[in-house]
């Protein structure tokens, strides 16, 4: 998450800033800003950004700020019922320090309030202290921390005597849909993104793998993973509420044995710090905490009421 343009400059630099939904001819400029902010953002491809725009979904959209017909900033936001999640937010380095980021964020918040969104979430990488301060000054509060865990496949020790009784289904996300069951997501952001992303993948050339694990007729858990060279990133993992740590072992074992083609393949899984039993299980299996992100939220309704009083 990037919001590194300083808000200390109070002069009005955004009188000619136009905020609108992104169009396909904006993609190259969005990607340029993305690449200039990669230190603070998770990696996204040009194809993925194009696919979000093509999908024209109310669940996930991209807003851009333009000046003189040039994109100077963007926000990717997911909406789910009365909550929203900002997935990516960045301003062109040449236009930072002018209040553009704050203006763009405020405008998107107003759009979401008009759509009955009550609470908005976002995440900030732990080394991006500048963005963290900006969000806190704008009414956001830290509500959680997501820990990023990694292990190489050869170091993962999965011990479960019932592995032979499990059935694992693995196929492309384009040909598969996750069961519509209530599951425990390991990270807060996948609650907002997973089902909207399913539809984006169907128009995107990028490939991801869906994993669905059963024991008999009982659903144990699901995962969607993205593979790049010798790295596997778990975009979403969701587990049965009944004995979730056992389900976690089954799903991780499936990733290790079915997808890890080399012993040095690095597997990355994000987990909320509040899910202590899952964290203990992963660490006991050989995973280590390598990074973290702050999760912040803002109560849009209460904040709006305070501003009008």
ZAVOMI-896370 format. One line per 4 residues: number of its first residue (from 1); their letters; for each residue x, y, z of N, C-alpha, C, O. Coordinates in steps of 0.1 Angstrom, whole numbers, plus 5000, padded with zeros to 4 digits. Example, Ala and Ser with C-alpha at 12.3 -4.5 7.8 and 13.67 -1.06 7.14 Angstrom:
// residues 2
1) AS) 5132,4943,5078,5123,4955,5078,5132,4967,5078,5142,4967,5085 ~ 5128,4978,5071,5137,4989,5071,5129,5000,5079,5134,5011,5080 $
***
This chain:
// residues 309
1) XXXX) 5009,4988,5000,5000,5000,5000,5009,5012,5000,5018,5013,5008 ~ 5007,5021,4991,5015,5033,4990,5007,5046,4991,4996,5047,4985 ~ 5011,5055,5000,5005,5068,5001,5016,5077,5005,5014,5085,5015 ~ 5026,5077,4998,5038,5084,5002,5039,5099,4998,5049,5106,5001 $
5) XXXX) 5028,5104,4992,5028,5119,4989,5025,5126,5002,5015,5123,5009 ~ 5033,5135,5006,5032,5142,5019,5019,5151,5019,5016,5158,5009 ~ 5012,5151,5030,5000,5159,5031,5004,5172,5039,4995,5180,5042 ~ 5017,5175,5041,5020,5187,5048,5018,5200,5040,5017,5210,5046 $
9) XXXX) 5018,5198,5027,5016,5210,5018,5001,5213,5017,4994,5205,5011 ~ 4997,5224,5023,4983,5227,5024,4978,5235,5012,4966,5238,5011 ~ 4987,5240,5003,4982,5248,4992,4974,5239,4982,4975,5227,4982 ~ 4965,5246,4974,4956,5239,4966,4962,5235,4952,4962,5243,4943 $
13) XXXX) 4966,5223,4951,4972,5218,4939,4962,5209,4931,4966,5204,4921 ~ 4950,5207,4936,4941,5197,4930,4928,5203,4924,4918,5197,4923 ~ 4928,5217,4922,4916,5223,4916,4913,5217,4903,4901,5217,4899 ~ 4923,5213,4895,4920,5207,4882,4921,5192,4882,4923,5186,4871 $
17) XXXX) 4921,5186,4893,4921,5171,4894,4908,5165,4891,4898,5169,4898 ~ 4907,5156,4881,4895,5150,4878,4896,5135,4883,4906,5128,4880 ~ 4886,5131,4890,4886,5117,4895,4874,5109,4888,4863,5114,4888 ~ 4878,5098,4883,4868,5090,4875,4872,5075,4876,4883,5072,4880 $
21) XXXX) 4863,5066,4871,4867,5052,4869,4877,5051,4858,4877,5058,4848 ~ 4886,5041,4860,4897,5039,4851,4891,5034,4838,4881,5026,4837 ~ 4898,5037,4827,4895,5032,4813,4907,5024,4808,4918,5025,4814 ~ 4904,5016,4798,4915,5008,4792,4927,5016,4788,4938,5011,4789 $
25) XXXX) 4925,5028,4783,4936,5036,4778,4944,5042,4789,4954,5049,4787 ~ 4940,5040,4802,4947,5045,4814,4957,5034,4819,4965,5037,4827 ~ 4956,5022,4813,4963,5011,4819,4978,5013,4820,4985,5011,4830 ~ 4984,5018,4809,4999,5019,4809,5004,5029,4819,5014,5027,4826 $
29) XXXX) 4996,5040,4821,5000,5050,4831,4998,5045,4845,5006,5048,4854 ~ 4987,5037,4847,4986,5031,4861,4997,5021,4864,5002,5021,4875 ~ 5001,5013,4854,5012,5004,4856,5025,5012,4859,5033,5007,4867 ~ 5028,5023,4852,5040,5031,4854,5040,5035,4869,5050,5035,4876 $
33) XXXX) 5029,5040,4874,5028,5045,4888,5030,5033,4897,5037,5034,4907 ~ 5024,5022,4894,5025,5010,4902,5040,5006,4903,5045,5003,4914 ~ 5047,5005,4892,5061,5001,4892,5070,5011,4899,5080,5007,4905 ~ 5066,5023,4900,5074,5033,4907,5071,5032,4922,5079,5039,4930 $
37) XXXX) 5061,5025,4926,5057,5024,4940,5059,5009,4945,5053,5006,4955 ~ 5066,5001,4938,5066,4986,4941,5071,4983,4955,5068,4973,4960 ~ 5079,4992,4960,5084,4990,4974,5073,4989,4984,5074,4982,4994 ~ 5061,4996,4981,5050,4996,4990,5038,4988,4986,5029,4987,4993 $
41) XXXX) 5039,4983,4974,5027,4976,4968,5030,4961,4965,5042,4957,4963 ~ 5020,4953,4966,5021,4939,4962,5022,4939,4947,5015,4947,4940 ~ 5029,4929,4941,5030,4929,4926,5017,4927,4919,5010,4917,4923 ~ 5014,4935,4909,5003,4932,4900,5007,4934,4886,5016,4943,4883 $
45) XXXX) 5001,4927,4877,5005,4928,4863,4996,4937,4855,4985,4941,4860 ~ 5001,4941,4843,4993,4949,4834,4980,4942,4831,4970,4948,4830 ~ 4981,4928,4828,4970,4920,4825,4959,4920,4835,4947,4921,4832 ~ 4963,4920,4848,4954,4920,4859,4946,4933,4860,4934,4933,4862 $
49) XXXX) 4953,4944,4859,4947,4957,4859,4937,4959,4847,4926,4964,4849 ~ 4942,4955,4836,4933,4955,4824,4920,4947,4826,4909,4951,4823 ~ 4922,4935,4832,4910,4926,4835,4900,4932,4844,4888,4930,4843 ~ 4905,4939,4855,4896,4946,4864,4887,4956,4857,4875,4957,4859 $
53) XXXX) 4894,4964,4848,4887,4974,4841,4877,4968,4831,4865,4972,4830 ~ 4881,4957,4824,4872,4950,4814,4860,4944,4821,4849,4944,4816 ~ 4862,4939,4833,4851,4933,4840,4840,4942,4844,4828,4937,4845 ~ 4843,4955,4846,4832,4965,4849,4823,4960,4861,4811,4962,4861 $
57) XXXX) 4830,4955,4871,4822,4950,4883,4821,4961,4893,4829,4970,4895 ~ 4809,4961,4900,4807,4970,4912,4815,4965,4924,4817,4972,4933 ~ 4819,4952,4923,4826,4947,4935,4841,4951,4935,4846,4952,4946 ~ 4847,4953,4924,4861,4957,4924,4862,4967,4912,4858,4965,4901 $
61) XXXX) 4868,4979,4915,4870,4989,4905,4883,4997,4908,4889,4997,4918 ~ 4886,5004,4897,4898,5013,4898,4894,5027,4896,4887,5030,4886 ~ 4897,5036,4905,4895,5051,4903,4909,5057,4900,4919,5054,4906 ~ 4909,5067,4891,4921,5074,4888,4919,5089,4890,4908,5094,4888 $
65) XXXX) 4929,5096,4894,4930,5110,4894,4938,5115,4882,4949,5110,4880 ~ 4932,5124,4874,4939,5129,4863,4941,5144,4863,4932,5151,4868 ~ 4952,5149,4858,4955,5163,4856,4960,5165,4842,4970,5158,4838 ~ 4954,5174,4834,4958,5176,4821,4958,5163,4813,4968,5161,4805 $
69) XXXX) 4948,5155,4815,4946,5142,4808,4957,5132,4811,4959,5123,4803 ~ 4964,5134,4822,4974,5124,4826,4971,5118,4839,4967,5126,4849 ~ 4972,5105,4841,4969,5098,4853,4980,5102,4863,4992,5099,4860 ~ 4976,5107,4875,4986,5111,4885,4984,5102,4898,4993,5103,4907 $
73) XXXX) 4974,5094,4898,4972,5086,4910,4960,5076,4907,4952,5078,4899 ~ 4960,5065,4915,4949,5056,4914,4946,5049,4927,4955,5048,4936 ~ 4934,5043,4928,4930,5035,4939,4923,5023,4934,4914,5024,4925 ~ 4926,5011,4938,4919,4999,4935,4911,4995,4948,4917,4993,4959 $
77) XXXX) 4898,4994,4947,4889,4992,4959,4879,4981,4956,4873,4980,4945 ~ 4878,4973,4966,4868,4962,4966,4856,4966,4975,4859,4972,4986 ~ 4844,4962,4971,4832,4965,4980,4825,4952,4982,4822,4944,4973 ~ 4821,4950,4994,4814,4938,4998,4803,4942,5008,4806,4944,5020 $
81) XXXX) 4791,4942,5003,4779,4947,5012,4782,4961,5018,4785,4970,5010 ~ 4783,4962,5031,4785,4975,5037,4799,4978,5041,4802,4986,5050 ~ 4808,4970,5035,4823,4972,5038,4831,4973,5026,4826,4968,5015 ~ 4842,4979,5027,4851,4981,5015,4865,4979,5019,4869,4980,5031 $
85) XXXX) 4874,4975,5009,4888,4973,5012,4896,4980,5000,4894,4977,4989 ~ 4905,4988,5004,4914,4994,4994,4926,4985,4993,4934,4983,5002 ~ 4927,4980,4981,4938,4970,4978,4951,4976,4974,4962,4972,4978 ~ 4950,4987,4966,4962,4994,4962,4959,5009,4960,4948,5013,4957 $
89) XXXX) 4969,5017,4964,4967,5032,4963,4981,5038,4961,4989,5036,4970 ~ 4982,5046,4950,4995,5052,4948,4994,5065,4940,4984,5066,4933 ~ 5004,5073,4941,5004,5086,4934,5017,5087,4927,5028,5082,4932 ~ 5017,5092,4915,5029,5094,4907,5039,5102,4915,5037,5112,4920 $
93) XXXX) 5052,5096,4915,5062,5103,4923,5064,5118,4919,5068,5126,4928 ~ 5062,5121,4907,5064,5135,4902,5053,5144,4908,5054,5156,4907 ~ 5042,5138,4913,5031,5147,4918,5028,5145,4933,5018,5149,4938 ~ 5038,5139,4940,5036,5137,4954,5039,5150,4962,5046,5159,4956 $
97) XXXX) 5034,5151,4974,5036,5163,4981,5027,5175,4978,5029,5186,4982 ~ 5016,5172,4971,5006,5182,4966,4992,5179,4972,4983,5186,4968 ~ 4991,5170,4980,4977,5167,4986,4968,5159,4977,4957,5157,4980 ~ 4974,5154,4965,4966,5146,4956,4961,5133,4962,4949,5130,4960 $
101) XXXX) 4969,5126,4969,4965,5114,4975,4954,5115,4985,4945,5107,4985 ~ 4955,5125,4993,4944,5128,5003,4931,5131,4996,4921,5127,5001 ~ 4932,5139,4986,4920,5143,4979,4913,5131,4972,4901,5130,4972 ~ 4922,5123,4966,4917,5111,4959,4910,5101,4969,4900,5096,4966 $
105) XXXX) 4917,5099,4980,4911,5090,4990,4898,5096,4996,4889,5088,4997 ~ 4897,5109,4999,4885,5114,5004,4874,5113,4994,4862,5110,4997 ~ 4877,5115,4981,4866,5114,4970,4861,5099,4970,4849,5097,4969 ~ 4870,5089,4970,4865,5075,4970,4857,5072,4982,4848,5065,4981 $
109) XXXX) 4861,5077,4994,4854,5075,5006,4839,5080,5004,4830,5074,5008 ~ 4838,5092,4998,4825,5098,4996,4816,5089,4987,4804,5088,4989 ~ 4822,5084,4977,4815,5075,4967,4810,5063,4975,4799,5059,4973 ~ 4818,5057,4984,4815,5045,4991,4804,5048,5001,4795,5040,5003 $
113) XXXX) 4804,5060,5008,4794,5064,5017,4780,5065,5010,4770,5060,5015 ~ 4780,5070,4998,4768,5071,4990,4763,5057,4986,4751,5056,4983 ~ 4771,5047,4986,4767,5033,4983,4765,5025,4996,4764,5013,4996 ~ 4763,5033,5007,4760,5027,5020,4771,5018,5026,4768,5009,5034 $
117) XXXX) 4783,5021,5023,4794,5015,5029,4797,5021,5043,4798,5034,5044 ~ 4798,5013,5053,4799,5019,5067,4813,5018,5072,4817,5027,5080 ~ 4821,5009,5067,4835,5008,5072,4844,5004,5060,4841,4996,5052 ~ 4856,5010,5060,4866,5008,5050,4879,5003,5056,4883,5008,5066 $
121) XXXX) 4885,4993,5050,4898,4987,5054,4909,4989,5044,4906,4992,5032 ~ 4921,4989,5049,4933,4988,5040,4944,4983,5048,4943,4981,5060 ~ 4955,4980,5041,4967,4975,5047,4979,4983,5043,4980,4988,5032 ~ 4989,4984,5052,5001,4992,5050,5013,4983,5054,5013,4977,5065 $
125) XXXX) 5023,4982,5045,5034,4974,5048,5042,4980,5060,5042,4992,5062 ~ 5048,4972,5068,5053,4976,5081,5064,4986,5080,5067,4993,5090 ~ 5071,4988,5068,5082,4998,5067,5077,5011,5061,5085,5020,5059 ~ 5064,5012,5058,5059,5024,5052,5053,5033,5063,5040,5035,5063 $
129) XXXX) 5061,5038,5071,5057,5046,5082,5050,5059,5078,5041,5064,5085 ~ 5055,5064,5067,5049,5077,5062,5034,5075,5059,5026,5083,5063 ~ 5031,5065,5051,5017,5062,5048,5009,5059,5060,4997,5063,5061 ~ 5015,5052,5070,5008,5049,5082,5003,5061,5089,4992,5062,5094 $
133) XXXX) 5013,5071,5090,5009,5084,5097,4999,5091,5089,4990,5097,5096 ~ 4999,5091,5076,4989,5098,5068,4975,5092,5071,4965,5100,5073 ~ 4974,5079,5071,4961,5073,5073,4956,5076,5087,4944,5079,5089 ~ 4964,5075,5097,4960,5078,5111,4955,5092,5112,4945,5095,5119 $
137) XXXX) 4962,5102,5105,4958,5116,5106,4944,5117,5099,4937,5127,5102 ~ 4941,5108,5090,4928,5109,5082,4917,5101,5089,4908,5097,5082 ~ 4919,5097,5101,4908,5090,5108,4909,5075,5108,4899,5068,5113 ~ 4919,5069,5103,4920,5054,5103,4927,5049,5116,4935,5056,5122 $
141) XXXX) 4923,5037,5120,4928,5031,5132,4934,5017,5129,4928,5010,5121 ~ 4945,5014,5136,4950,5001,5134,4941,4990,5141,4938,4992,5153 ~ 4937,4980,5134,4928,4970,5139,4934,4956,5140,4929,4948,5147 ~ 4944,4954,5132,4950,4941,5132,4964,4941,5125,4968,4952,5120 $
145) XXXX) 4971,4931,5125,4983,4929,5118,4983,4916,5111,4979,4906,5117 ~ 4987,4916,5098,4988,4904,5091,5003,4900,5090,5011,4908,5086 ~ 5006,4887,5094,5019,4882,5094,5021,4875,5081,5013,4867,5077 ~ 5033,4877,5074,5036,4870,5062,5046,4858,5066,5057,4861,5071 $
149) XXXX) 5041,4846,5063,5050,4834,5067,5055,4828,5054,5048,4827,5044 ~ 5067,4822,5055,5073,4816,5044,5080,4803,5049,5085,4802,5060 ~ 5081,4793,5040,5089,4781,5042,5092,4775,5028,5084,4777,5019 ~ 5104,4769,5027,5107,4761,5015,5100,4748,5016,5098,4742,5027 $
153) XXXX) 5096,4742,5005,5088,4730,5005,5096,4718,5012,5089,4710,5019 ~ 5109,4718,5011,5117,4707,5017,5117,4708,5033,5120,4698,5040 ~ 5114,4720,5038,5115,4723,5052,5101,4721,5059,5100,4721,5071 ~ 5091,4719,5051,5077,4718,5057,5075,4704,5061,5076,4694,5054 $
157) XXXX) 5071,4702,5074,5069,4689,5080,5054,4688,5083,5049,4695,5093 ~ 5046,4680,5076,5032,4679,5078,5030,4665,5083,5032,4655,5076 ~ 5025,4664,5096,5023,4651,5102,5008,4650,5105,5002,4657,5113 ~ 5002,4640,5097,4988,4638,5099,4985,4624,5095,4986,4620,5083 $
161) XXXX) 4981,4615,5104,4979,4601,5101,4967,4599,5092,4965,4588,5086 ~ 4958,4609,5090,4946,4608,5082,4948,4613,5068,4938,4614,5061 ~ 4960,4616,5064,4962,4622,5050,4956,4613,5039,4951,4618,5029 ~ 4957,4600,5041,4953,4591,5031,4937,4591,5029,4933,4587,5018 $
165) XXXX) 4930,4596,5038,4916,4597,5037,4910,4610,5031,4898,4611,5029 ~ 4920,4618,5027,4916,4631,5021,4915,4630,5006,4922,4623,5000 ~ 4906,4639,5001,4905,4640,4986,4908,4655,4983,4902,4664,4989 ~ 4917,4657,4974,4921,4670,4970,4919,4673,4955,4923,4665,4947 $
169) XXXX) 4911,4683,4952,4908,4687,4938,4917,4699,4935,4916,4709,4942 ~ 4924,4698,4924,4933,4709,4919,4930,4712,4905,4931,4703,4896 ~ 4927,4724,4901,4925,4728,4887,4926,4743,4886,4928,4750,4896 ~ 4926,4748,4874,4927,4762,4871,4915,4769,4876,4904,4764,4877 $
173) XXXX) 4918,4781,4881,4907,4789,4886,4896,4793,4876,4885,4796,4879 ~ 4900,4792,4863,4891,4795,4852,4880,4784,4851,4869,4786,4846 ~ 4884,4772,4855,4875,4761,4854,4869,4757,4867,4861,4747,4868 ~ 4872,4764,4877,4867,4760,4891,4861,4772,4898,4865,4783,4896 $
177) XXXX) 4852,4768,4907,4846,4779,4916,4846,4773,4930,4843,4761,4932 ~ 4850,4781,4939,4850,4776,4953,4836,4774,4958,4827,4781,4954 ~ 4834,4763,4966,4821,4761,4972,4816,4773,4980,4824,4780,4987 ~ 4803,4776,4979,4798,4787,4987,4795,4783,5001,4783,4782,5005 $
181) XXXX) 4805,4780,5008,4804,4776,5022,4810,4786,5031,4819,4793,5027 ~ 4806,4787,5043,4812,4796,5053,4825,4790,5059,4825,4780,5065 ~ 4836,4797,5056,4849,4792,5060,4857,4803,5067,4853,4815,5066 ~ 4867,4799,5074,4876,4808,5081,4888,4812,5072,4897,4804,5070 $
185) XXXX) 4887,4825,5067,4898,4830,5059,4910,4833,5068,4909,4838,5079 ~ 4922,4829,5063,4934,4831,5071,4938,4846,5072,4944,4850,5082 ~ 4934,4854,5062,4938,4868,5062,4925,4877,5059,4917,4873,5052 ~ 4925,4888,5065,4913,4897,5065,4910,4901,5050,4898,4902,5046 $
189) XXXX) 4920,4904,5042,4918,4910,5029,4911,4900,5020,4904,4904,5011 ~ 4914,4887,5021,4908,4877,5012,4893,4876,5015,4885,4872,5006 ~ 4888,4880,5026,4873,4881,5028,4867,4890,5018,4855,4888,5014 ~ 4874,4901,5015,4868,4911,5005,4871,4908,4991,4863,4911,4982 $
193) XXXX) 4882,4901,4988,4887,4900,4974,4884,4887,4967,4883,4886,4955 ~ 4883,4876,4974,4884,4862,4968,4873,4860,4957,4876,4855,4946 ~ 4860,4863,4961,4849,4860,4951,4849,4870,4939,4846,4866,4928 ~ 4853,4882,4942,4854,4892,4931,4865,4888,4921,4864,4889,4909 $
197) XXXX) 4876,4884,4927,4888,4880,4919,4885,4867,4910,4891,4866,4900 ~ 4876,4859,4915,4873,4847,4907,4868,4851,4893,4871,4845,4883 ~ 4859,4862,4893,4854,4867,4880,4864,4874,4872,4864,4873,4860 ~ 4873,4881,4879,4884,4888,4871,4893,4877,4865,4897,4879,4853 $
201) XXXX) 4896,4866,4871,4905,4856,4866,4899,4851,4853,4906,4846,4844 ~ 4886,4851,4852,4879,4845,4840,4881,4853,4827,4879,4848,4816 ~ 4885,4866,4829,4888,4874,4817,4902,4877,4816,4906,4885,4807 ~ 4910,4872,4825,4925,4875,4826,4933,4864,4820,4929,4852,4822 $
205) XXXX) 4944,4867,4814,4953,4857,4809,4962,4851,4819,4969,4841,4817 ~ 4962,4858,4831,4970,4852,4842,4964,4839,4847,4952,4837,4847 ~ 4973,4830,4852,4968,4817,4857,4970,4816,4872,4980,4821,4877 ~ 4961,4810,4878,4962,4807,4892,4955,4793,4894,4948,4788,4886 $
209) XXXX) 4959,4787,4905,4954,4773,4908,4945,4773,4920,4947,4779,4930 ~ 4934,4766,4918,4924,4764,4929,4926,4750,4936,4927,4740,4929 ~ 4926,4750,4949,4928,4738,4956,4915,4736,4965,4912,4745,4973 ~ 4909,4725,4965,4897,4722,4973,4899,4709,4980,4901,4699,4973 $
213) XXXX) 4899,4709,4993,4902,4696,5000,4890,4691,5008,4882,4699,5014 ~ 4887,4678,5007,4876,4672,5014,4881,4660,5022,4892,4654,5019 ~ 4874,4656,5032,4875,4644,5039,4861,4637,5038,4852,4641,5046 ~ 4860,4627,5030,4847,4622,5027,4839,4633,5020,4843,4638,5009 $
217) XXXX) 4827,4636,5025,4819,4647,5019,4821,4660,5026,4814,4670,5022 ~ 4829,4660,5036,4831,4672,5044,4842,4681,5038,4853,4676,5035 ~ 4838,4694,5036,4848,4703,5030,4858,4707,5041,4854,4712,5052 ~ 4871,4705,5039,4881,4709,5049,4886,4723,5046,4889,4730,5056 $
221) XXXX) 4888,4727,5034,4894,4740,5031,4896,4742,5017,4896,4733,5009 ~ 4900,4755,5013,4902,4758,4999,4915,4768,4999,4918,4774,5009 ~ 4921,4768,4988,4932,4778,4986,4932,4782,4971,4929,4774,4962 ~ 4936,4794,4969,4940,4799,4955,4954,4803,4956,4958,4812,4964 $
225) XXXX) 4962,4798,4947,4976,4801,4947,4981,4806,4934,4976,4801,4923 ~ 4991,4814,4934,4997,4820,4922,5012,4815,4922,5019,4817,4932 ~ 5016,4810,4911,5030,4804,4911,5038,4812,4901,5034,4815,4890 ~ 5050,4816,4905,5059,4823,4897,5073,4817,4899,5079,4819,4910 $
229) XXXX) 5079,4810,4889,5092,4804,4890,5092,4794,4902,5084,4785,4902 ~ 5100,4797,4912,5101,4787,4923,5094,4793,4935,5098,4790,4947 ~ 5084,4802,4933,5077,4808,4944,5062,4805,4943,5056,4806,4932 ~ 5055,4802,4954,5041,4799,4954,5035,4809,4964,5039,4808,4976 $
233) XXXX) 5026,4818,4960,5020,4827,4969,5005,4823,4971,4998,4822,4961 ~ 5001,4821,4983,4988,4818,4986,4979,4830,4987,4980,4838,4997 ~ 4972,4833,4977,4963,4845,4976,4951,4844,4986,4947,4854,4992 ~ 4946,4832,4987,4935,4830,4996,4936,4816,5002,4938,4806,4995 $
237) XXXX) 4935,4815,5015,4933,4802,5022,4921,4803,5031,4921,4812,5040 ~ 4912,4794,5031,4900,4794,5040,4898,4780,5044,4898,4771,5036 ~ 4895,4779,5057,4894,4766,5064,4881,4763,5071,4874,4773,5074 ~ 4878,4751,5073,4866,4747,5080,4867,4752,5094,4878,4752,5100 $
241) XXXX) 4856,4757,5100,4856,4762,5114,4858,4750,5123,4862,4752,5135 ~ 4855,4738,5119,4856,4726,5127,4871,4721,5126,4874,4716,5115 ~ 4879,4722,5136,4893,4718,5136,4900,4724,5125,4906,4717,5116 ~ 4901,4737,5125,4908,4744,5114,4923,4741,5112,4928,4741,5101 $
245) XXXX) 4929,4738,5124,4944,4735,5123,4946,4722,5115,4956,4720,5108 ~ 4937,4712,5117,4938,4700,5109,4936,4702,5094,4943,4697,5085 ~ 4926,4711,5091,4923,4714,5077,4935,4722,5071,4939,4720,5060 ~ 4942,4730,5079,4954,4738,5075,4965,4728,5070,4971,4730,5060 $
249) XXXX) 4967,4718,5078,4977,4708,5075,4974,4701,5061,4983,4699,5053 ~ 4961,4698,5059,4957,4691,5047,4960,4700,5035,4966,4696,5025 ~ 4956,4713,5036,4957,4722,5024,4972,4725,5022,4976,4725,5010 ~ 4980,4727,5032,4994,4730,5030,5001,4718,5024,5010,4719,5016 $
253) XXXX) 4997,4706,5029,5003,4693,5024,5000,4692,5009,5008,4688,5001 ~ 4988,4696,5005,4984,4696,4991,4993,4705,4982,4997,4702,4971 ~ 4995,4717,4988,5004,4727,4981,5018,4721,4979,5024,4722,4969 ~ 5023,4715,4990,5036,4710,4990,5038,4698,4980,5048,4698,4973 $
257) XXXX) 5029,4689,4981,5031,4677,4973,5026,4678,4959,5031,4671,4950 ~ 5016,4686,4957,5010,4686,4943,5015,4698,4934,5015,4696,4922 ~ 5020,4709,4941,5024,4720,4933,5038,4724,4934,5044,4730,4925 ~ 5045,4719,4945,5059,4723,4946,5068,4713,4938,5070,4701,4942 $
261) XXXX) 5073,4717,4927,5080,4708,4918,5095,4707,4922,5101,4698,4918 ~ 5100,4716,4930,5113,4716,4934,5114,4717,4949,5105,4724,4955 ~ 5124,4711,4956,5125,4711,4970,5127,4725,4976,5124,4728,4988 ~ 5133,4734,4968,5135,4748,4973,5124,4758,4969,5127,4770,4970 $
265) XXXX) 5113,4753,4965,5102,4762,4962,5097,4769,4975,5095,4762,4986 ~ 5096,4782,4974,5092,4790,4986,5077,4792,4986,5071,4796,4976 ~ 5071,4788,4997,5056,4790,4998,5053,4801,5008,5058,4801,5019 ~ 5045,4810,5004,5042,4822,5012,5027,4822,5016,5018,4821,5007 $
269) XXXX) 5024,4824,5029,5010,4824,5033,5008,4836,5043,5015,4837,5053 ~ 4998,4845,5040,4995,4855,5050,4985,4851,5060,4975,4844,5056 ~ 4987,4854,5072,4978,4850,5083,4976,4862,5093,4985,4868,5097 ~ 4963,4864,5097,4960,4874,5107,4967,4871,5120,4967,4859,5124 $
273) XXXX) 4973,4881,5126,4980,4878,5139,4970,4874,5150,4974,4867,5160 ~ 4957,4876,5148,4947,4872,5158,4944,4857,5157,4938,4852,5167 ~ 4948,4851,5147,4945,4836,5145,4957,4828,5150,4965,4822,5143 ~ 4959,4828,5163,4971,4823,5170,4973,4808,5168,4984,4804,5166 $
277) XXXX) 4962,4800,5168,4963,4786,5166,4968,4782,5152,4976,4773,5151 ~ 4964,4790,5142,4969,4787,5129,4984,4791,5128,4991,4784,5121 ~ 4987,4802,5134,5001,4807,5134,5010,4796,5140,5021,4793,5135 ~ 5006,4791,5152,5014,4781,5159,5016,4769,5151,5027,4763,5150 $
281) XXXX) 5005,4765,5144,5006,4753,5136,5015,4755,5124,5024,4746,5122 ~ 5015,4766,5117,5024,4768,5106,5038,4769,5111,5047,4763,5104 ~ 5041,4776,5122,5054,4776,5127,5060,4763,5131,5071,4760,5129 ~ 5051,4754,5137,5055,4741,5140,5058,4732,5128,5065,4722,5129 $
285) XXXX) 5052,4736,5117,5054,4729,5104,5067,4734,5097,5071,4728,5087 ~ 5073,4744,5102,5086,4749,5096,5085,4763,5089,5095,4768,5084 ~ 5073,4769,5090,5072,4783,5085,5078,4793,5094,5079,4791,5107 ~ 5083,4804,5089,5088,4815,5097,5082,4828,5093,5078,4830,5081 $
289) XXXX) 5080,4837,5102,5075,4851,5099,5086,4859,5093,5097,4860,5098 ~ 5083,4864,5081,5093,4871,5073,5089,4886,5071,5098,4894,5067 ~ 5077,4889,5073,5072,4903,5071,5058,4905,5078,5053,4895,5083 ~ 5053,4917,5077,5040,4920,5083,5034,4932,5077,5041,4940,5071 $
293) XXXX) 5021,4933,5078,5014,4945,5073,5004,4949,5084,4997,4941,5090 ~ 5003,4962,5086,4992,4968,5094,4979,4968,5087,4978,4971,5075 ~ 4968,4964,5094,4955,4965,5088,4948,4977,5096,4948,4977,5108 ~ 4943,4986,5088,4936,4998,5094,4922,4998,5089,4919,4993,5079 $
297) XXXX) 4913,5005,5097,4900,5007,5093,4895,5021,5097,4901,5027,5105 ~ 4884,5025,5090,4878,5038,5093,4863,5036,5093,4858,5030,5083 ~ 4857,5041,5103,4842,5040,5104,4837,5052,5096,4837,5063,5101 ~ 4832,5050,5084,4828,5061,5075,4816,5069,5080,4815,5081,5079 $
301) XXXX) 4806,5061,5086,4794,5067,5091,4797,5077,5102,4792,5088,5102 ~ 4804,5072,5113,4807,5080,5124,4815,5092,5121,4813,5103,5126 ~ 4825,5090,5112,4834,5101,5107,4826,5111,5100,4828,5123,5102 ~ 4816,5107,5092,4808,5117,5085,4799,5125,5094,4797,5137,5093 $
305) XXXX) 4794,5118,5104,4785,5125,5114,4793,5135,5122,4788,5146,5124 ~ 4805,5132,5126,4814,5141,5133,4817,5154,5125,4818,5165,5130 ~ 4819,5152,5112,4822,5163,5103,4810,5172,5101,4812,5184,5099 ~ 4798,5167,5102,4786,5175,5099,4781,5182,5112,4773,5191,5111 $
309) X) 4786,5177,5124,4781,5183,5136,4787,5197,5139,4785,5203,5149 $
***
